[in-house]
Amino acid sequence: DNWSPPPRNSLKLNVDAHCLGEGHWGLGLILRMEDGSCVGAMTKVVQGFDEAVEVETMGLLAAIEWIKTLRQQTIVIETDNRTIVQTLQHGRYPRNYWGV
């Protein structure tokens, strides 16, 4: 996928997760200006999760916590996890993640 810039006078925070194997996941966040220059980045290895949606949700929570520390007024958070995007757009979480 190609990166697209955030609206003028805002930042974009991308969140992504990648399976490293054997239950280990890499979690990455990168905060960029509208010209693509990096303002900051975070990486972390987490374990004990089976699905990317779980790890990317952790990344989303980390993004929100990070944003709280910034003085920037407008930050766009972007993730490519379809389940998270649909959940946020529709306010519904798939029942299969409830164990039902």
N, CA, C and O atoms as CSV, one atom per row, in Angstrom:
chain,resi,resn,atom,element,x,y,z
A,1,ASP,N,N,0.826,-1.184,0.000
A,1,ASP,CA,C,0.000,0.000,0.000
A,1,ASP,C,C,0.868,1.244,0.000
A,1,ASP,O,O,1.978,1.255,0.533
A,2,ASN,N,N,0.340,2.278,-0.605
A,2,ASN,CA,C,1.034,3.558,-0.620
A,2,ASN,C,C,0.562,4.412,0.538
A,2,ASN,O,O,-0.622,4.429,0.874
A,3,TRP,N,N,1.499,5.116,1.141
A,3,TRP,CA,C,1.164,6.022,2.230
A,3,TRP,C,C,0.526,7.267,1.640
A,3,TRP,O,O,0.999,7.796,0.634
A,4,SER,N,N,-0.536,7.731,2.258
A,4,SER,CA,C,-1.154,8.983,1.833
A,4,SER,C,C,-1.027,9.977,2.984
A,4,SER,O,O,-1.169,9.605,4.148
A,5,PRO,N,N,-0.764,11.226,2.661
A,5,PRO,CA,C,-0.547,12.217,3.712
A,5,PRO,C,C,-1.829,12.556,4.455
A,5,PRO,O,O,-2.928,12.389,3.924
A,6,PRO,N,N,-1.683,13.033,5.685
A,6,PRO,CA,C,-2.850,13.485,6.441
A,6,PRO,C,C,-3.317,14.836,5.910
A,6,PRO,O,O,-2.616,15.464,5.116
A,7,PRO,N,N,-4.487,15.287,6.338
A,7,PRO,CA,C,-4.932,16.631,5.948
A,7,PRO,C,C,-3.915,17.684,6.405
A,7,PRO,O,O,-3.113,17.440,7.306
A,8,ARG,N,N,-3.964,18.823,5.785
A,8,ARG,CA,C,-3.054,19.923,6.092
A,8,ARG,C,C,-3.089,20.274,7.583
A,8,ARG,O,O,-4.151,20.255,8.205
A,9,ASN,N,N,-1.935,20.590,8.144
A,9,ASN,CA,C,-1.774,20.969,9.552
A,9,ASN,C,C,-2.149,19.857,10.530
A,9,ASN,O,O,-2.597,20.129,11.644
A,10,SER,N,N,-1.967,18.610,10.114
A,10,SER,CA,C,-2.212,17.482,11.012
A,10,SER,C,C,-1.093,16.458,10.833
A,10,SER,O,O,-0.259,16.579,9.935
A,11,LEU,N,N,-1.089,15.458,11.692
A,11,LEU,CA,C,-0.121,14.365,11.630
A,11,LEU,C,C,-0.876,13.069,11.374
A,11,LEU,O,O,-2.081,12.985,11.614
A,12,LYS,N,N,-0.160,12.058,10.884
A,12,LYS,CA,C,-0.768,10.739,10.700
A,12,LYS,C,C,0.038,9.725,11.490
A,12,LYS,O,O,1.266,9.690,11.418
A,13,LEU,N,N,-0.678,8.897,12.250
A,13,LEU,CA,C,-0.069,7.847,13.056
A,13,LEU,C,C,-0.505,6.499,12.490
A,13,LEU,O,O,-1.668,6.114,12.615
A,14,ASN,N,N,0.432,5.786,11.868
A,14,ASN,CA,C,0.144,4.467,11.308
A,14,ASN,C,C,0.455,3.390,12.337
A,14,ASN,O,O,1.471,3.445,13.030
A,15,VAL,N,N,-0.446,2.401,12.424
A,15,VAL,CA,C,-0.311,1.275,13.357
A,15,VAL,C,C,-0.319,-0.003,12.541
A,15,VAL,O,O,-1.160,-0.173,11.658
A,16,ASP,N,N,0.624,-0.915,12.832
A,16,ASP,CA,C,0.646,-2.191,12.120
A,16,ASP,C,C,1.253,-3.277,13.004
A,16,ASP,O,O,2.045,-3.005,13.906
A,17,ALA,N,N,0.858,-4.511,12.716
A,17,ALA,CA,C,1.387,-5.679,13.428
A,17,ALA,C,C,1.831,-6.706,12.402
A,17,ALA,O,O,1.287,-6.773,11.299
A,18,HIS,N,N,2.821,-7.502,12.772
A,18,HIS,CA,C,3.360,-8.516,11.876
A,18,HIS,C,C,3.719,-9.758,12.691
A,18,HIS,O,O,4.397,-9.668,13.715
A,19,CYS,N,N,3.256,-10.911,12.225
A,19,CYS,CA,C,3.564,-12.161,12.915
A,19,CYS,C,C,5.031,-12.526,12.688
A,19,CYS,O,O,5.495,-12.624,11.552
A,20,LEU,N,N,5.741,-12.724,13.784
A,20,LEU,CA,C,7.157,-13.099,13.716
A,20,LEU,C,C,7.337,-14.607,13.851
A,20,LEU,O,O,8.436,-15.123,13.648
A,21,GLY,N,N,6.249,-15.320,14.196
A,21,GLY,CA,C,6.308,-16.762,14.357
A,21,GLY,C,C,6.314,-17.168,15.809
A,21,GLY,O,O,6.712,-16.400,16.685
A,22,GLU,N,N,5.865,-18.392,16.056
A,22,GLU,CA,C,5.851,-18.985,17.398
A,22,GLU,C,C,5.174,-18.095,18.443
A,22,GLU,O,O,5.639,-17.999,19.579
A,23,GLY,N,N,4.075,-17.447,18.054
A,23,GLY,CA,C,3.311,-16.638,18.998
A,23,GLY,C,C,3.872,-15.265,19.279
A,23,GLY,O,O,3.357,-14.550,20.138
A,24,HIS,N,N,4.927,-14.879,18.564
A,24,HIS,CA,C,5.523,-13.553,18.738
A,24,HIS,C,C,5.066,-12.633,17.605
A,24,HIS,O,O,4.981,-13.039,16.446
A,25,TRP,N,N,4.776,-11.393,17.972
A,25,TRP,CA,C,4.309,-10.398,17.015
A,25,TRP,C,C,5.133,-9.127,17.140
A,25,TRP,O,O,5.508,-8.721,18.240
A,26,GLY,N,N,5.407,-8.509,16.008
A,26,GLY,CA,C,6.032,-7.196,16.003
A,26,GLY,C,C,4.941,-6.149,15.864
A,26,GLY,O,O,4.055,-6.277,15.019
A,27,LEU,N,N,5.000,-5.134,16.678
A,27,LEU,CA,C,4.023,-4.053,16.670
A,27,LEU,C,C,4.780,-2.768,16.357
A,27,LEU,O,O,5.803,-2.477,16.977
A,28,GLY,N,N,4.275,-1.999,15.392
A,28,GLY,CA,C,4.956,-0.777,15.011
A,28,GLY,C,C,4.009,0.398,14.871
A,28,GLY,O,O,2.885,0.254,14.389
A,29,LEU,N,N,4.472,1.559,15.297
A,29,LEU,CA,C,3.730,2.805,15.145
A,29,LEU,C,C,4.698,3.831,14.576
A,29,LEU,O,O,5.848,3.917,15.005
A,30,ILE,N,N,4.227,4.606,13.610
A,30,ILE,CA,C,5.048,5.688,13.066
A,30,ILE,C,C,4.182,6.926,12.892
A,30,ILE,O,O,3.083,6.866,12.339
A,31,LEU,N,N,4.698,8.044,13.373
A,31,LEU,CA,C,3.999,9.320,13.338
A,31,LEU,C,C,4.706,10.217,12.328
A,31,LEU,O,O,5.900,10.490,12.453
A,32,ARG,N,N,3.945,10.679,11.313
A,32,ARG,CA,C,4.552,11.478,10.247
A,32,ARG,C,C,3.788,12.770,9.984
A,32,ARG,O,O,2.590,12.886,10.239
A,33,MET,N,N,4.537,13.728,9.464
A,33,MET,CA,C,3.967,15.003,9.050
A,33,MET,C,C,3.371,14.846,7.648
A,33,MET,O,O,3.535,13.803,7.014
A,34,GLU,N,N,2.686,15.873,7.173
A,34,GLU,CA,C,2.039,15.790,5.870
A,34,GLU,C,C,3.032,15.632,4.717
A,34,GLU,O,O,2.654,15.147,3.650
A,35,ASP,N,N,4.298,16.033,4.909
A,35,ASP,CA,C,5.303,15.840,3.861
A,35,ASP,C,C,5.965,14.459,3.945
A,35,ASP,O,O,6.863,14.154,3.161
A,36,GLY,N,N,5.519,13.619,4.899
A,36,GLY,CA,C,6.046,12.264,5.049
A,36,GLY,C,C,7.199,12.144,6.018
A,36,GLY,O,O,7.629,11.032,6.327
A,37,SER,N,N,7.713,13.263,6.507
A,37,SER,CA,C,8.839,13.186,7.438
A,37,SER,C,C,8.391,12.614,8.782
A,37,SER,O,O,7.292,12.891,9.264
A,38,CYS,N,N,9.257,11.826,9.358
A,38,CYS,CA,C,8.960,11.119,10.606
A,38,CYS,C,C,9.101,12.048,11.810
A,38,CYS,O,O,10.109,12.736,11.973
A,39,VAL,N,N,8.064,12.048,12.646
A,39,VAL,CA,C,8.082,12.803,13.899
A,39,VAL,C,C,8.524,11.889,15.033
A,39,VAL,O,O,9.211,12.321,15.959
A,40,GLY,N,N,8.123,10.617,14.954
A,40,GLY,CA,C,8.484,9.647,15.979
A,40,GLY,C,C,8.032,8.257,15.573
A,40,GLY,O,O,7.209,8.102,14.670
A,41,ALA,N,N,8.568,7.254,16.237
A,41,ALA,CA,C,8.209,5.867,15.941
A,41,ALA,C,C,8.360,5.031,17.202
A,41,ALA,O,O,9.136,5.360,18.099
A,42,MET,N,N,7.595,3.935,17.249
A,42,MET,CA,C,7.673,2.974,18.358
A,42,MET,C,C,7.608,1.573,17.787
A,42,MET,O,O,6.871,1.318,16.834
A,43,THR,N,N,8.366,0.674,18.359
A,43,THR,CA,C,8.253,-0.741,18.013
A,43,THR,C,C,8.248,-1.551,19.302
A,43,THR,O,O,8.795,-1.135,20.323
A,44,LYS,N,N,7.620,-2.708,19.228
A,44,LYS,CA,C,7.541,-3.575,20.402
A,44,LYS,C,C,7.276,-4.996,19.927
A,44,LYS,O,O,6.566,-5.200,18.942
A,45,VAL,N,N,7.834,-5.966,20.610
A,45,VAL,CA,C,7.527,-7.366,20.352
A,45,VAL,C,C,6.615,-7.837,21.477
A,45,VAL,O,O,6.926,-7.672,22.657
A,46,VAL,N,N,5.485,-8.425,21.095
A,46,VAL,CA,C,4.537,-8.942,22.080
A,46,VAL,C,C,4.314,-10.423,21.799
A,46,VAL,O,O,4.558,-10.896,20.689
A,47,GLN,N,N,3.854,-11.143,22.800
A,47,GLN,CA,C,3.598,-12.572,22.616
A,47,GLN,C,C,2.326,-12.962,23.330
A,47,GLN,O,O,1.804,-12.219,24.161
A,48,GLY,N,N,1.834,-14.148,22.990
A,48,GLY,CA,C,0.640,-14.675,23.641
A,48,GLY,C,C,-0.654,-14.351,22.915
A,48,GLY,O,O,-1.732,-14.488,23.493
A,49,PHE,N,N,-0.572,-13.927,21.667
A,49,PHE,CA,C,-1.764,-13.598,20.904
A,49,PHE,C,C,-1.837,-14.477,19.664
A,49,PHE,O,O,-0.813,-14.849,19.089
A,50,ASP,N,N,-3.056,-14.803,19.261
A,50,ASP,CA,C,-3.256,-15.669,18.105
A,50,ASP,C,C,-3.611,-14.908,16.838
A,50,ASP,O,O,-3.324,-15.377,15.737
A,51,GLU,N,N,-4.228,-13.744,16.974
A,51,GLU,CA,C,-4.769,-13.022,15.830
A,51,GLU,C,C,-4.165,-11.625,15.711
A,51,GLU,O,O,-3.874,-10.972,16.713
A,52,ALA,N,N,-3.983,-11.179,14.466
A,52,ALA,CA,C,-3.458,-9.834,14.221
A,52,ALA,C,C,-4.370,-8.770,14.804
A,52,ALA,O,O,-3.896,-7.729,15.260
A,53,VAL,N,N,-5.692,-9.023,14.796
A,53,VAL,CA,C,-6.623,-8.020,15.322
A,53,VAL,C,C,-6.347,-7.730,16.795
A,53,VAL,O,O,-6.505,-6.593,17.239
A,54,GLU,N,N,-5.940,-8.735,17.549
A,54,GLU,CA,C,-5.627,-8.528,18.963
A,54,GLU,C,C,-4.402,-7.627,19.128
A,54,GLU,O,O,-4.393,-6.716,19.956
A,55,VAL,N,N,-3.376,-7.895,18.331
A,55,VAL,CA,C,-2.130,-7.131,18.437
A,55,VAL,C,C,-2.333,-5.719,17.902
A,55,VAL,O,O,-1.841,-4.758,18.494
A,56,GLU,N,N,-3.053,-5.580,16.786
A,56,GLU,CA,C,-3.290,-4.243,16.246
A,56,GLU,C,C,-4.192,-3.426,17.170
A,56,GLU,O,O,-4.087,-2.200,17.204
A,57,THR,N,N,-5.069,-4.082,17.913
A,57,THR,CA,C,-5.863,-3.366,18.914
A,57,THR,C,C,-4.947,-2.842,20.018
A,57,THR,O,O,-5.126,-1.722,20.496
A,58,MET,N,N,-3.970,-3.647,20.420
A,58,MET,CA,C,-2.970,-3.164,21.384
A,58,MET,C,C,-2.233,-1.954,20.818
A,58,MET,O,O,-1.957,-0.993,21.535
A,59,GLY,N,N,-1.920,-2.012,19.532
A,59,GLY,CA,C,-1.253,-0.893,18.878
A,59,GLY,C,C,-2.120,0.353,18.849
A,59,GLY,O,O,-1.624,1.466,19.022
A,60,LEU,N,N,-3.409,0.168,18.632
A,60,LEU,CA,C,-4.343,1.292,18.641
A,60,LEU,C,C,-4.406,1.932,20.023
A,60,LEU,O,O,-4.421,3.157,20.144
A,61,LEU,N,N,-4.441,1.109,21.055
A,61,LEU,CA,C,-4.435,1.629,22.426
A,61,LEU,C,C,-3.127,2.369,22.726
A,61,LEU,O,O,-3.136,3.418,23.369
A,62,ALA,N,N,-2.006,1.817,22.257
A,62,ALA,CA,C,-0.713,2.488,22.442
A,62,ALA,C,C,-0.701,3.820,21.693
A,62,ALA,O,O,-0.150,4.806,22.182
A,63,ALA,N,N,-1.311,3.845,20.507
A,63,ALA,CA,C,-1.385,5.082,19.725
A,63,ALA,C,C,-2.181,6.148,20.475
A,63,ALA,O,O,-1.776,7.309,20.526
A,64,ILE,N,N,-3.301,5.755,21.049
A,64,ILE,CA,C,-4.132,6.703,21.797
A,64,ILE,C,C,-3.372,7.237,23.012
A,64,ILE,O,O,-3.424,8.433,23.300
A,65,GLU,N,N,-2.676,6.367,23.715
A,65,GLU,CA,C,-1.877,6.807,24.870
A,65,GLU,C,C,-0.769,7.763,24.436
A,65,GLU,O,O,-0.496,8.750,25.119
A,66,TRP,N,N,-0.129,7.473,23.297
A,66,TRP,CA,C,0.935,8.323,22.781
A,66,TRP,C,C,0.373,9.700,22.414
A,66,TRP,O,O,0.968,10.730,22.733
A,67,ILE,N,N,-0.778,9.701,21.741
A,67,ILE,CA,C,-1.398,10.956,21.325
A,67,ILE,C,C,-1.708,11.847,22.528
A,67,ILE,O,O,-1.611,13.071,22.437
A,68,LYS,N,N,-2.074,11.243,23.636
A,68,LYS,CA,C,-2.375,12.019,24.840
A,68,LYS,C,C,-1.173,12.847,25.297
A,68,LYS,O,O,-1.340,13.889,25.931
A,69,THR,N,N,0.030,12.386,24.977
A,69,THR,CA,C,1.240,13.088,25.418
A,69,THR,C,C,1.663,14.195,24.455
A,69,THR,O,O,2.549,14.986,24.775
A,70,LEU,N,N,1.046,14.257,23.294
A,70,LEU,CA,C,1.415,15.234,22.274
A,70,LEU,C,C,0.540,16.474,22.362
A,70,LEU,O,O,-0.598,16.407,22.828
A,71,ARG,N,N,1.058,17.572,21.926
A,71,ARG,CA,C,0.303,18.823,21.942
A,71,ARG,C,C,-0.349,19.111,20.587
A,71,ARG,O,O,-0.999,20.141,20.414
A,72,GLN,N,N,-0.175,18.207,19.639
A,72,GLN,CA,C,-0.761,18.381,18.298
A,72,GLN,C,C,-2.279,18.273,18.385
A,72,GLN,O,O,-2.802,17.383,19.056
A,73,GLN,N,N,-2.980,19.166,17.716
A,73,GLN,CA,C,-4.435,19.165,17.803
A,73,GLN,C,C,-5.091,18.073,16.964
A,73,GLN,O,O,-6.053,17.451,17.415
A,74,THR,N,N,-4.598,17.832,15.767
A,74,THR,CA,C,-5.237,16.864,14.883
A,74,THR,C,C,-4.254,15.772,14.492
A,74,THR,O,O,-3.227,16.034,13.865
A,75,ILE,N,N,-4.584,14.545,14.871
A,75,ILE,CA,C,-3.782,13.382,14.495
A,75,ILE,C,C,-4.717,12.329,13.932
A,75,ILE,O,O,-5.685,11.935,14.582
A,76,VAL,N,N,-4.428,11.878,12.727
A,76,VAL,CA,C,-5.196,10.830,12.073
A,76,VAL,C,C,-4.516,9.506,12.384
A,76,VAL,O,O,-3.312,9.360,12.170
A,77,ILE,N,N,-5.285,8.531,12.892
A,77,ILE,CA,C,-4.741,7.192,13.148
A,77,ILE,C,C,-5.175,6.293,12.002
A,77,ILE,O,O,-6.345,6.273,11.622
A,78,GLU,N,N,-4.213,5.545,11.454
A,78,GLU,CA,C,-4.512,4.666,10.332
A,78,GLU,C,C,-4.051,3.248,10.645
A,78,GLU,O,O,-2.932,3.035,11.110
A,79,THR,N,N,-4.931,2.282,10.383
A,79,THR,CA,C,-4.607,0.862,10.498
A,79,THR,C,C,-5.199,0.153,9.296
A,79,THR,O,O,-6.201,0.601,8.739
A,80,ASP,N,N,-4.590,-0.947,8.893
A,80,ASP,CA,C,-5.127,-1.686,7.757
A,80,ASP,C,C,-5.918,-2.923,8.185
A,80,ASP,O,O,-6.300,-3.737,7.344
A,81,ASN,N,N,-6.163,-3.065,9.482
A,81,ASN,CA,C,-6.907,-4.221,9.962
A,81,ASN,C,C,-8.409,-3.989,9.751
A,81,ASN,O,O,-9.013,-3.131,10.395
A,82,ARG,N,N,-8.986,-4.758,8.853
A,82,ARG,CA,C,-10.386,-4.587,8.455
A,82,ARG,C,C,-11.344,-4.693,9.641
A,82,ARG,O,O,-12.302,-3.925,9.726
A,83,THR,N,N,-11.103,-5.617,10.543
A,83,THR,CA,C,-11.991,-5.804,11.697
A,83,THR,C,C,-12.009,-4.557,12.571
A,83,THR,O,O,-13.074,-4.123,13.008
A,84,ILE,N,N,-10.846,-3.981,12.828
A,84,ILE,CA,C,-10.777,-2.777,13.652
A,84,ILE,C,C,-11.459,-1.612,12.949
A,84,ILE,O,O,-12.230,-0.876,13.565
A,85,VAL,N,N,-11.179,-1.444,11.665
A,85,VAL,CA,C,-11.779,-0.334,10.909
A,85,VAL,C,C,-13.297,-0.457,10.910
A,85,VAL,O,O,-13.993,0.523,11.175
A,86,GLN,N,N,-13.826,-1.652,10.615
A,86,GLN,CA,C,-15.280,-1.844,10.587
A,86,GLN,C,C,-15.901,-1.656,11.966
A,86,GLN,O,O,-16.998,-1.112,12.090
A,87,THR,N,N,-15.207,-2.102,12.986
A,87,THR,CA,C,-15.710,-1.930,14.351
A,87,THR,C,C,-15.835,-0.455,14.690
A,87,THR,O,O,-16.847,-0.026,15.244
A,88,LEU,N,N,-14.819,0.315,14.363
A,88,LEU,CA,C,-14.850,1.745,14.654
A,88,LEU,C,C,-15.893,2.470,13.799
A,88,LEU,O,O,-16.551,3.395,14.275
A,89,GLN,N,N,-16.042,2.057,12.550
A,89,GLN,CA,C,-17.012,2.708,11.671
A,89,GLN,C,C,-18.454,2.399,12.074
A,89,GLN,O,O,-19.327,3.263,11.998
A,90,HIS,N,N,-18.694,1.164,12.501
A,90,HIS,CA,C,-20.066,0.726,12.766
A,90,HIS,C,C,-20.400,0.573,14.248
A,90,HIS,O,O,-21.561,0.385,14.610
A,91,GLY,N,N,-19.384,0.654,15.100
A,91,GLY,CA,C,-19.632,0.529,16.536
A,91,GLY,C,C,-20.057,-0.866,16.959
A,91,GLY,O,O,-20.695,-1.034,17.998
A,92,ARG,N,N,-19.706,-1.870,16.160
A,92,ARG,CA,C,-20.039,-3.262,16.492
A,92,ARG,C,C,-18.786,-4.118,16.426
A,92,ARG,O,O,-17.952,-3.969,15.533
A,93,TYR,N,N,-18.677,-5.010,17.386
A,93,TYR,CA,C,-17.535,-5.918,17.448
A,93,TYR,C,C,-18.013,-7.312,17.093
A,93,TYR,O,O,-19.003,-7.770,17.663
A,94,PRO,N,N,-17.336,-8.025,16.151
A,94,PRO,CA,C,-17.791,-9.352,15.716
A,94,PRO,C,C,-17.968,-10.327,16.887
A,94,PRO,O,O,-17.095,-10.442,17.746
A,95,ARG,N,N,-19.091,-11.015,16.907
A,95,ARG,CA,C,-19.413,-11.940,17.998
A,95,ARG,C,C,-18.408,-13.073,18.139
A,95,ARG,O,O,-18.218,-13.585,19.242
A,96,ASN,N,N,-17.756,-13.479,17.043
A,96,ASN,CA,C,-16.811,-14.595,17.156
A,96,ASN,C,C,-15.640,-14.263,18.074
A,96,ASN,O,O,-14.974,-15.178,18.557
A,97,TYR,N,N,-15.365,-12.982,18.332
A,97,TYR,CA,C,-14.304,-12.616,19.263
A,97,TYR,C,C,-14.800,-12.617,20.704
A,97,TYR,O,O,-14.006,-12.453,21.631
A,98,TRP,N,N,-16.101,-12.800,20.903
A,98,TRP,CA,C,-16.649,-12.917,22.261
A,98,TRP,C,C,-16.655,-14.349,22.728
A,98,TRP,O,O,-16.979,-14.631,23.881
A,99,GLY,N,N,-16.292,-15.274,21.825
A,99,GLY,CA,C,-16.352,-16.691,22.162
A,99,GLY,C,C,-17.757,-17.250,22.063
A,99,GLY,O,O,-18.072,-18.278,22.662
A,100,VAL,N,N,-18.612,-16.556,21.290
A,100,VAL,CA,C,-20.009,-16.999,21.127
A,100,VAL,C,C,-20.171,-17.668,19.802
A,100,VAL,O,O,-21.268,-18.115,19.466
